[in-house]
Amino acid sequence: MKLIGFFNRDGGTFKTTDMAAYEMKAEQVFRDAGHDFEGLVVSGSEIVAAMERAARRDDIDGIVAGGGDGTISAAAAVAWRNGVALGVIPAGTMNLFARSLRLPLDIYQVLDVLATGEVDQVDIGSANGRPFIHQFSAGMHARMVRYRNAYTYRSRFGKMSASTRAALGVVFNPPEFDVDFEAEGVRERRHVSAISISNNPFGANTLLYADDLRGGELGFYTAGPLRPLNVARLAIDMLRGRFRDNADVMVMHAREVHLHFPKLRSLANCVVDGELLPLERDITLKLHAGELKVMIKQATAARAAEEDAVRSAFV
């Protein structure tokens, strides 16, 4: 494969990595595996434009992106729109998409896995046409991100500390709002504190990421309205990987979800793959099954298909 690698030198683990040495190592690993590979170390402000230019080239089979979840989300959007494969190097704090793809979280080990692996096709979501690989959310999560962004931090630990402070702020000041939704033939208005719609349902894990990105369904979750004690109980259930058991949570699965916010405030926000954005009054969320090409560990796709067949046998 002819590949170009983009390494966000401003992202997570790469901030403390010798990027010149890492770029040389990546080129060696991919070339030794038979690929035509060029690596580029790029700043966070320039990486999206650089990936878009590369993906439009006729001679490119894929892009390899290294950085945090924001960088990987942007790379997935570029790869999806241009029909090229995406390789993920997890250099962020949470690395949720890499976890869903069952990739190593070590930035050196993952090079060998990607270089000797295979290309599979997984699902990707969109919110009013904007792609997302993890989730769209409104309410508590958006408020937490807004609080966190108000703090100053310069390291991974600083970001985690800011996130903790922001989460505590939301516990004592949870939002409440109305939403009309339509999904799987169900139409309803709910008064809620949180909405989350994920690219495939969340697995039973504490970080809330999908165990499988080939299920062909969005996970649709609402919670609330919540008081501080209810928020604390929900947080505990999330940490235990058992948020579905929480009495305040509604869970649905759907290929498409329509949201309408009848009393939308002018400064209301949503979060799409970690990025804080203005919340639109009407939003259509869709699941695009199997439309994103990704580089994964060899035989992972076959193993996932076998696991799906086993699960189906017991349904």
N, C-alpha and C positions, 0 to 999 in steps of 0.2 A: 504493500500500500504506500501511496505517496501521502505523507503526513507533515503537518506543521504544528509544532508545539508552542504554546503561549503560556509563559510563566509570570504570574502577577507578583512582582517583587515587593509589592506593598501588602500582600495578603498573608496573614497568619504566620505559619511556620516559615515561610520564605523570608520574612523580615530578619530572621536570625540564621539564614542559610547562605553559604558562599554560592551565589547564584551563577557565577561564571563556571565554577566547578560542577555545579548541578546540571547546567545546560550541556556541558561536555559529556557528562555521564549519561544523560538521557539520549543524546545523539549516538553514543557508542552502543547502548543497549538496543535501541531500535534498529540501528544499522546492522548490528550483529545478528538480529532476528530476520534480516532480509528486507527491511523497509527502507524507503527513501524518506529520510527524516531531516527536518530542519528545525532547530529550537531557537526561540526568541524570548529574551527576558524583557518584559514590557511593564510600564507603570500602570497602576490601576485606572488612571484617567484615560489611558490610550488603548487598553487591551480590547475593548469591545469593537472599536472601529477597526483595529488591526485584524481581529478574527473575521469580521464581516468582509473585509477586502479579500482575505485569503479564501474564505468559503465560496466566493463568487467565481473563483478561478476554475477553468474547465479541467485542469490537470490534477486537482486535489481530491483525494478519496476521503480524507477526514482531518479533523483538528483535535489536538490534545491540549486540554486546558488545565492549568494548575493554579489553585487559589482557594478562597473560601467559598461558601455556599452561594454568595452573590455572583462571583465570577463564574461558577459552574452553571448557575441558572442562565446567565447571559449567554454562555457558550452553547448551552442546550438549545436556546431559542435560535441562535445563528445556525446551528447544525440542522435543526428541524426545518427551518425555512428554506435551506439550501440543499437538503437531501443528502448531506454528508454524515459520516460517522463521527461520534464524539468519544474521546478518551478522557477519563477523569483522574486527575491527580489531586487527592484530598489534602489541601494545605491550610484548611480553615480551623474553626473552633469545633463545630458540630459535625460537619461532613456528612450530612444526612443522605444526600443522593448516593454517595459512595457506599454508605452502609446498605442502602436498598439494593445496590448492584452487587453487594457481597465482595467488594474490593478491599484489599489491604489498606489500612489507614496510614501506613508508613510510606513516606514519599519516595523512598528508594525501592522498597519491595514492590510497589505498585508498577514501577517501570517495567520490570520483568514480566509481570502478569499481563499488562497491556500489550507488550511487544510480542508475546508468545500466545496470546489469547485468540478470541474469535469475535465476530461482529454479530450482535443479536438486535432484535427490534422490541422496544418497550413502549409503554404508554406515556403520553404527555398530556397535560391539561391546558386549558386556556380560559381566561376571564375577559370577556369582551374582546377576544382576539389576542390578548397578551398571553404568551405561553408561561406555564409554570410547571416545575418538575416536582415540587413538594406540596405547597398549599397556598390557598387564598384564605385570609381570615379578617374578621372585623370584630370590634368590641374590645374585650379584655386584652387580646394579644396586641392589637394596634395601639391601645393606650400604653401598654408596657414598653413597646418599641419607642413610642414617642417620649416617654419618660427617660428611657435609657439613652436615647440620642441627645437628651439635654445635658447628660453628664460628659465629662471629658475623660477619655482613657486612651492609652497608647500601647497597650499590650494585651495579650490574650487573657491574662489574669485580670487586668483592668476592665476588660469587656465583661468578663464573668461577674466581677464585683458590681459593675453598673447594672447588669441584668438582674442581680439579686435585689439590689436597692429598688429598681423599677418594679419588680414583681411584688415586693412588699407594699409599694405605693398603690398598686392595683388592688391588692387584697383589701385595703382599707378604703378604697374609692372605686368600686367596680362600676362600669357604665351600665345603663339600661336603655333599650331602644326597641322599636317595633320593626318587624320585617315580614313581608308577604313572600311566600315561596311557593314554587311549583316544581315538583319532582316526582317522577314515576306515576303521574296521574293524580297526585295528591296536591291540593291547593289549601293553604292555611296561612293565617296570620299568627305570629307568635311575638310575645314580649320577652326579650332575651338580654343576656349580658355578653354572650359570645357566639360567634359563628365561625366554623372552620370547614373548609372543603378541600379535600386532599386528593392528590394523584394516586388513586387506589387507596383502599382503607388502611388506616394505621394498624400496625402489628401490635402484639402484646409486649411492648418495650417502653422504657421510661422516656425516651427521646421523641416519641411520636413520629416515626417514619414507617413507610410501607415495607413489609417484608417481601412483597412481590409486586413488580411493576408491570405485570402482564395480565392482570385480572379483568381489565376492560371496564372498570367502574370507578366513579368518584366516591370517596367517603364524605358523607354530609353530616355534620355534627352541630347541634345548638345546645346552649346551656343557659339556664337562668329563667327569670331574673335572680340574681344572687346577692346575698348579704355577705359581709366579711367572713362569718363563720362558714358559710356554704362555699365560699371561694377557697378557704383553707382546706376544707374537706376534699374539694375537687383536686386541689394541688397534691394532696396526699395520695389520692387515688391515681393520679397521673404518675407520680413517682413510683407507685407500686405496679404500674402497667395495667391498671384495672379501672380506668376512667369510665368504661362502658357500663360498669356496675353502679355508677353514681346516679342517684335518683333524679338529679337535675339535668341529666344529659339525654338528648334524643339522638339516635343514630339511624341513618338511612344510607342506602347505596343507590346510585343512579348514574346513568350515562350523561345526563344533562340536568342542570339545576338553574332555575330562574329566580332571581332575588329582586325585590322592590322595597325600597326604604321610604315609607310614606311621609316621615317627619325628619328628613335628612338635614342635619345641621351643616352650615356652610364650611366649617373647618373639620368635618368628620374625615377619618382616615381608614384605610385598609392596609393590609400587609400582603404582598405577593412575593413569596420566596425570600422573606426577610426584609424586603424593601418597603418602606413606608410611602404610601401613595394616597392621593385624594380619593375618597369613596364616592363612586357614582350612584345616582339614584336607582338606576336599573342595571343589572348585571346578569349576563348569561354565561354560565360556566359549562364547558364541554370537556369530555374525555376523548382524546384522539388515540384510539387503540392501535398499538404497534407501529406508530408513525415516527418514532425516534430511534435512529440507529446508534448503538452504543458498543464500545469495546469492553469485553468482559473476560473473565477467566475462562480458559478452555474447558468445555463440557459443562459450564454452568447452566446454559440454556437447556441442554438435554436433561440435566438433573432437575431443574425447575419444572420441566414438562412432566417428568415422572412423578414428582411430588404432587402436581396438580391432578394427575390421573388417579393417584392414591386417594387424595381428598375427595374427588368426585365419586369414587367407588363407595364412600361411606355416607354420602349425602342422601 
